[in-house]
Amino acid sequence: MLRINDILDKVQSYLSPSEVEMIEKAYIFSASVHQEQIRLSGEPYLTHPMEVCGILAQMKLDAATLVTGLLHDTVEDTLATTEQIEDAFGKDVAFLVDGLTKISKITLGNQEERQAENFRKMILAMSSDIRILLVRLADRIHNMRTLEFQSPERQIYISKESLELYAPLANRLGINWMKMELEDLSFRYLDFEAYNDLARRVVKKKEKREEYTQEVNGIISRELDRFGIKGEVEGRAKHFYSIYQKMKEQHIDFDEVYDLTAFRIILDSDKEKDCYEALSIVHALWKPVPGRFKDYIAMPKANRYKSLHTTVIGPYGERVEIQIRTRAMHEWAEEGIAAHWRYKEGRALSSDDGDQIKKLRDLLDVQQEIENPREFMSNLKVALFPEEVYVFTPNGDVRAFPKGATPIDFAYSIHSDIGNQCIGAKVNRSIVPLKYQLKNGDTVEIITQAGHHPSKDWLKFVVTSRAIAKIRNWVKTEERKRSLVLGRDLLEKEFKKHHLKFGQIAKSSKMAEIYTEYHIDSLDDLMAGVGYGKVSPKHVVHHFLPEEETKKETTVAGTRKKGAETAPVGVSLTGIEDIMVRFGKCCDPLPGDEITGYISRGRGITVHTANCAHIREMDPDRLVDVQWDIREKREYPVQMRVVGNDKKGLLADISSAITSVDVNITHAEINISQDGEAVCDFAVNVNDLHQFNKVIVAVKKVREVVSVERLWRP
Ligand code: MN
């Protein structure tokens, strides 16, 4: 069992006394909060954080990382709080422990393999400081080493997670030994028989293999020597999982796997060209197998791994895999990012580690320029996946979204019907607004309602192209549907004025003229164009009128027919039913007022008073004649200003005059001007202009009143 003194001895060689003291303090803290907790192995719980710290010390990581290793389970599993840790060990450690608590909650569960990449990205994105991930990997290594004490179900579950999430993460960070150990341990639990069989056979061949390894080593070394190249030759048994993968991929039996041993030439020189020279020496010695040479120096792997790989036909006609690299390349290959996180003489990363920062930055695809290395550390999160967030579906699937994505984006990513019918969303079980911006690790649930439709307003906050396209498409289809209906009605009405039947004319060949004029292809396009207000129905009808009638046109259009058929709001276009009519927000038209309709794009017709100031600024081609058509009484708001001599009781007198004609006041406001006049603004509800006129007459009868006028909204 690892003792604290073992760790302290180890770190004394590279940490300052005050840092060593801090580790001791973390040990005492961890021991006190984990007190009485027992692992499944029967050992005190404390052995686990100790072992994790030991692994991190082996990797020579900095003091904050080691302290975090000792404390990594305290917030999750004991009564200790983040505040306590911050007080005792500072912000840096508290931040790291907090990060570990968060990522420990990400579990692959029963997800399929295809989901694993998203989970990996999520862990990376949530490891806002790369040291969090290093501690997590050490944590996982120790848990895998002691997995035998778990139930068989847990063994399978944890191994699967280690193989699919953590081994690839270790690989991504370039920490080869962790990757291999996680793979071999997982393999052992996931397929015990295959593992055991393989292990037995590898051991059986051990003696023979060692003999063979020495022989090949000797040949290569002598040959390098002869050409004056200095370096070291290593022959190592491949790890079990890679042998197993090879057997599976190439459908071969164990006995057919010749290259159980891989050879490695590590050059003393740090020049890349020497690697190529060593390669040519090897190729002169043994025939290379065609198609097996890989140049990871010219083209490094994504994790910055560099080496030359080749396979040759060895002394017994067997295949021999050989890797050639410099010492620096080797260090990177084995320890990856950890090698560059190594503690350096009493300081964390500092500015003269420029080159290392550059490597790290390249490795992690850091896009922004960061001057200060401390800032660089805390910005690693931004650096890893700056533009993405990862969230869970209620089933535990992970989905990636661009930063700023909302529940609507999420809904459309599942299915366009879910998006279209989305009426609300829950994040981590609480209702959130639809414009809520998703955060890493959120669990998102969409509330839908059959028959619900998307809103044009959603376009203001959705970010995924899929959601934008779907919403736009819906809005467009909907606008076109409405415009078609409206356009046809407007055309029919216009033709009817001239005693023509649009339905018949629409079939005539003369329509082609119009299509050409407006660059359209079909009758539908024409009707939609009219509905959108792009095409004037008057222009269309001109094509079908005898010349002299064209001149009379204006007067004909000016004639108002009494509306026989009506729309429910009390406004009609002659002969047209069921148009969408709204009242302009700028004026309050009353039945009896002269009114004008304006075709608003895709939204039917907006009604304004004929003298509304806004009408004058509108596209005249989109104006249509409309008239009141009152079938049932309704109240309409209207505003008026009464000016009178200020005297006691004036407001009461005016109010009673208004109510005497059975009209409700909804709002009243009085201001006294400098020359002692009372200016009273009223909002009242009336049925029509006639009733409003009665109000005016009644108010004018009040003795002190000087003037009464209708107010138009500015
Ligand atoms: Mn742990």
Boltz pocket constraint, residues with backbone or C-beta under 6 A from the ligand:
constraints:
  - pocket:
      binder: B
      contacts: [[A, 48], [A, 72], [A, 73], [A, 139]]
      max_distance: 6.0
